Amino acid sequence: MDYLEQLQKRYSVKKFDGEKKVQQEILERIMEAGKLSASSLGLQPYEIIVVASDEMREKLIPAFYNPSQITTCSHLMVITAKNGIGDEYINNYFSHISDTRQIPLDNLELFRKSIDSHMNRLSPESLMSWAEKQGYIVLGNLMFAAALENVDTCPMEGFRQEVIDEILNLDPKKEKTCVTLALGYRSAEDHFQNLKKVRKPNDKLFKFM
Ligand SMILES: Cc1cc2nc3c(=O)[nH]c(=O)nc-3n(C[C@H](O)[C@H](O)[C@H](O)COP(=O)(O)O)c2cc1C
């Protein structure tokens, strides 16, 4: 499979074919690509809510400024960013490393100290911005994996975050919606699929040094 060809073929879908659903096993492979994303310090300061039920998807429609993708997509992923990574979260992370790699917690002390000092240096606003950046890495990987699976997507920021958070029952002290990704299969009526890609030429995008 030529991944560049797949990336050429992908585009941000405006209207999906409402009759076509992404099969569970394909969805799970795309989810796995999201899970395998790299994150700063490995802390994965996000969650991915997979909206699979039509009922929940329909509830979310009013939260989007232009909801044509939400009314027609097969699944909607909502990537949430964590609002503060406290001691408990970091403790759990270290127990997880220790269990997974069979390393005593004491041997991880130096890493723990470096994480604590990094976290303590960030204001709550910078922490949230840091968490959101990690969420966007997940978004990129999900989109790439979907393209390789011939699943169409549209990344979406055009929503009222507080409205989504309320519908999904997110605790504002702990997390907020960062970005969303609609998945499905393009509608034959979506003329955006015929448009040429608009990208900066290489000399404006890349600099060799
Ligand atoms: C983070 C992000 C948010 C976006 N939000 C929206 C959106 O809310 N609605 C929409 O129709 N497209 C949205 N897009 C799609 C972009 O407009 C699109 O990626 C860009 O124009 C390039 O076109 P292409 O993805 O079709 O190649 C978003 C893209 C990104 C990466």
PDBQT file of the ligand as one rigid body, heavy atoms in Angstrom, charges set to zero:
ROOT
HETATM    1  C1  LIG A 301      -7.578  20.608  13.812  1.00  0.00    +0.000 C 
HETATM    2  C2  LIG A 301      -8.465  20.728  12.619  1.00  0.00    +0.000 A 
HETATM    3  C3  LIG A 301      -9.745  21.222  12.752  1.00  0.00    +0.000 A 
HETATM    4  C4  LIG A 301     -10.607  21.295  11.654  1.00  0.00    +0.000 A 
HETATM    5  N1  LIG A 301     -11.909  21.696  11.831  1.00  0.00    +0.000 NA
HETATM    6  C5  LIG A 301     -12.773  21.601  10.808  1.00  0.00    +0.000 A 
HETATM    7  C6  LIG A 301     -14.163  21.846  11.008  1.00  0.00    +0.000 A 
HETATM    8  O1  LIG A 301     -14.608  22.170  12.103  1.00  0.00    +0.000 OA
HETATM    9  N2  LIG A 301     -14.999  21.705   9.946  1.00  0.00    +0.000 N 
HETATM   10  C7  LIG A 301     -14.547  21.321   8.721  1.00  0.00    +0.000 A 
HETATM   11  O2  LIG A 301     -15.349  21.171   7.799  1.00  0.00    +0.000 OA
HETATM   12  N3  LIG A 301     -13.237  21.074   8.501  1.00  0.00    +0.000 NA
HETATM   13  C8  LIG A 301     -12.335  21.201   9.510  1.00  0.00    +0.000 A 
HETATM   14  N4  LIG A 301     -11.006  20.910   9.309  1.00  0.00    +0.000 N 
HETATM   15  C9  LIG A 301     -10.544  20.488   7.972  1.00  0.00    +0.000 C 
HETATM   16  C10 LIG A 301      -9.617  21.475   7.292  1.00  0.00    +0.000 C 
HETATM   17  O3  LIG A 301     -10.333  22.561   6.801  1.00  0.00    +0.000 OA
HETATM   18  C11 LIG A 301      -8.866  20.723   6.185  1.00  0.00    +0.000 C 
HETATM   19  O4  LIG A 301      -8.050  19.745   6.779  1.00  0.00    +0.000 OA
HETATM   20  C12 LIG A 301      -7.965  21.610   5.313  1.00  0.00    +0.000 C 
HETATM   21  O5  LIG A 301      -8.719  22.567   4.635  1.00  0.00    +0.000 OA
HETATM   22  C13 LIG A 301      -7.186  20.764   4.304  1.00  0.00    +0.000 C 
HETATM   23  O6  LIG A 301      -8.053  20.023   3.486  1.00  0.00    +0.000 OA
HETATM   24  P1  LIG A 301      -8.106  18.446   3.417  1.00  0.00    +0.000 P 
HETATM   25  O7  LIG A 301      -8.111  17.941   4.849  1.00  0.00    +0.000 OA
HETATM   26  O8  LIG A 301      -9.391  18.147   2.717  1.00  0.00    +0.000 OA
HETATM   27  O9  LIG A 301      -6.902  17.970   2.701  1.00  0.00    +0.000 OA
HETATM   28  C14 LIG A 301     -10.127  20.889  10.388  1.00  0.00    +0.000 A 
HETATM   29  C15 LIG A 301      -8.831  20.402  10.255  1.00  0.00    +0.000 A 
HETATM   30  C16 LIG A 301      -8.009  20.307  11.351  1.00  0.00    +0.000 A 
HETATM   31  C17 LIG A 301      -6.637  19.706  11.189  1.00  0.00    +0.000 C 
ENDROOT
TORSDOF 0
